[in-house]
């Protein structure tokens, strides 16, 4: 398997997880506000305004965890979730690779058309 395919394969769960608006809002809040409990995420204006239940927030957090974008720890009786930037950085690198491929293809096309 090539490095490009491996990179895309690793990034795919990240793209899938961030393809949902609620999960994207949760990641944004965790990355700016820091670790948060499920109840605090549920009460957060960006999430609460959409009428997302605590149970739905929990499911969204598990999808984010599966993609490596969030992890939980227990503080007393509550689960506290925090953002994990590593997979997002890997996905960004994957997109940069795709962008470089397109730039090279467009440069070749330009040379072909001009000649």
One Martini backbone bead per residue (centre of mass of N, CA, C, O) as a GRO file, in nm:
protein
  115
    1UNK     BB    1   0.097   0.035   0.022
    2UNK     BB    2   0.076   0.352  -0.006
    3UNK     BB    3   0.117   0.650   0.155
    4UNK     BB    4  -0.134   0.787   0.036
    5UNK     BB    5  -0.342   0.570   0.111
    6UNK     BB    6  -0.281   0.563   0.412
    7UNK     BB    7  -0.351   0.858   0.469
    8UNK     BB    8  -0.643   0.845   0.363
    9UNK     BB    9  -0.735   0.613   0.552
   10UNK     BB   10  -0.681   0.775   0.817
   11UNK     BB   11  -0.865   1.032   0.736
   12UNK     BB   12  -1.156   0.931   0.685
   13UNK     BB   13  -1.276   0.935   0.981
   14UNK     BB   14  -1.245   1.238   1.011
   15UNK     BB   15  -1.423   1.332   0.780
   16UNK     BB   16  -1.676   1.183   0.876
   17UNK     BB   17  -1.699   1.319   1.155
   18UNK     BB   18  -1.695   1.626   1.027
   19UNK     BB   19  -1.966   1.595   0.843
   20UNK     BB   20  -2.101   1.686   1.106
   21UNK     BB   21  -2.219   1.965   1.253
   22UNK     BB   22  -2.220   1.884   1.552
   23UNK     BB   23  -1.932   1.770   1.564
   24UNK     BB   24  -1.796   2.029   1.472
   25UNK     BB   25  -1.892   2.197   1.714
   26UNK     BB   26  -1.761   2.026   1.932
   27UNK     BB   27  -1.470   2.054   1.839
   28UNK     BB   28  -1.458   2.358   1.855
   29UNK     BB   29  -1.515   2.378   2.160
   30UNK     BB   30  -1.284   2.193   2.262
   31UNK     BB   31  -1.053   2.367   2.122
   32UNK     BB   32  -1.134   2.642   2.286
   33UNK     BB   33  -1.240   2.545   2.592
   34UNK     BB   34  -1.179   2.264   2.642
   35UNK     BB   35  -1.255   2.063   2.866
   36UNK     BB   36  -1.571   1.868   2.879
   37UNK     BB   37  -1.867   1.791   2.970
   38UNK     BB   38  -2.155   1.663   2.863
   39UNK     BB   39  -2.339   1.872   2.998
   40UNK     BB   40  -2.187   2.121   2.889
   41UNK     BB   41  -2.217   2.061   2.592
   42UNK     BB   42  -2.529   2.054   2.592
   43UNK     BB   43  -2.548   2.364   2.703
   44UNK     BB   44  -2.419   2.474   2.476
   45UNK     BB   45  -2.516   2.699   2.249
   46UNK     BB   46  -2.429   2.550   1.979
   47UNK     BB   47  -2.600   2.291   2.070
   48UNK     BB   48  -2.871   2.376   2.211
   49UNK     BB   49  -2.997   2.527   1.964
   50UNK     BB   50  -3.038   2.228   1.818
   51UNK     BB   51  -3.155   2.010   2.029
   52UNK     BB   52  -2.940   1.838   2.174
   53UNK     BB   53  -2.894   1.565   2.340
   54UNK     BB   54  -2.714   1.389   2.561
   55UNK     BB   55  -2.722   1.126   2.400
   56UNK     BB   56  -2.624   1.249   2.132
   57UNK     BB   57  -2.358   1.361   2.235
   58UNK     BB   58  -2.242   1.089   2.314
   59UNK     BB   59  -2.242   0.970   2.028
   60UNK     BB   60  -2.064   1.187   1.900
   61UNK     BB   61  -1.817   1.138   2.085
   62UNK     BB   62  -1.768   0.843   1.990
   63UNK     BB   63  -1.704   0.914   1.700
   64UNK     BB   64  -1.463   1.098   1.768
   65UNK     BB   65  -1.302   0.878   1.913
   66UNK     BB   66  -1.278   0.681   1.673
   67UNK     BB   67  -1.114   0.918   1.511
   68UNK     BB   68  -0.924   1.062   1.748
   69UNK     BB   69  -1.054   1.361   1.845
   70UNK     BB   70  -1.133   1.220   2.124
   71UNK     BB   71  -1.131   1.210   2.490
   72UNK     BB   72  -1.176   1.040   2.798
   73UNK     BB   73  -1.246   1.120   3.143
   74UNK     BB   74  -1.267   1.077   3.489
   75UNK     BB   75  -1.463   1.300   3.710
   76UNK     BB   76  -1.587   1.125   3.903
   77UNK     BB   77  -1.905   1.092   3.748
   78UNK     BB   78  -1.770   1.230   3.505
   79UNK     BB   79  -1.725   1.296   3.172
   80UNK     BB   80  -1.430   1.413   3.014
   81UNK     BB   81  -1.366   1.603   2.726
   82UNK     BB   82  -1.106   1.599   2.465
   83UNK     BB   83  -0.906   1.726   2.235
   84UNK     BB   84  -0.741   1.569   1.940
   85UNK     BB   85  -0.519   1.691   1.693
   86UNK     BB   86  -0.365   1.474   1.528
   87UNK     BB   87  -0.576   1.375   1.309
   88UNK     BB   88  -0.613   1.659   1.188
   89UNK     BB   89  -0.324   1.692   1.090
   90UNK     BB   90  -0.328   1.445   0.903
   91UNK     BB   91  -0.561   1.550   0.722
   92UNK     BB   92  -0.419   1.804   0.629
   93UNK     BB   93  -0.185   1.656   0.486
   94UNK     BB   94  -0.361   1.511   0.286
   95UNK     BB   95  -0.473   1.770   0.149
   96UNK     BB   96  -0.197   1.878   0.062
   97UNK     BB   97  -0.133   1.643  -0.128
   98UNK     BB   98  -0.373   1.685  -0.318
   99UNK     BB   99  -0.305   1.977  -0.393
  100UNK     BB  100  -0.028   1.914  -0.519
  101UNK     BB  101  -0.137   1.731  -0.744
  102UNK     BB  102  -0.313   1.947  -0.879
  103UNK     BB  103  -0.094   2.152  -0.936
  104UNK     BB  104   0.072   1.965  -1.121
  105UNK     BB  105  -0.151   1.909  -1.328
  106UNK     BB  106  -0.196   2.208  -1.409
  107UNK     BB  107   0.093   2.260  -1.504
  108UNK     BB  108   0.088   2.048  -1.731
  109UNK     BB  109  -0.152   2.167  -1.883
  110UNK     BB  110  -0.031   2.441  -1.939
  111UNK     BB  111   0.210   2.341  -2.103
  112UNK     BB  112   0.045   2.198  -2.321
  113UNK     BB  113  -0.122   2.446  -2.420
  114UNK     BB  114   0.127   2.636  -2.481
  115UNK     BB  115   0.253   2.414  -2.695
   0.00000   0.00000   0.00000
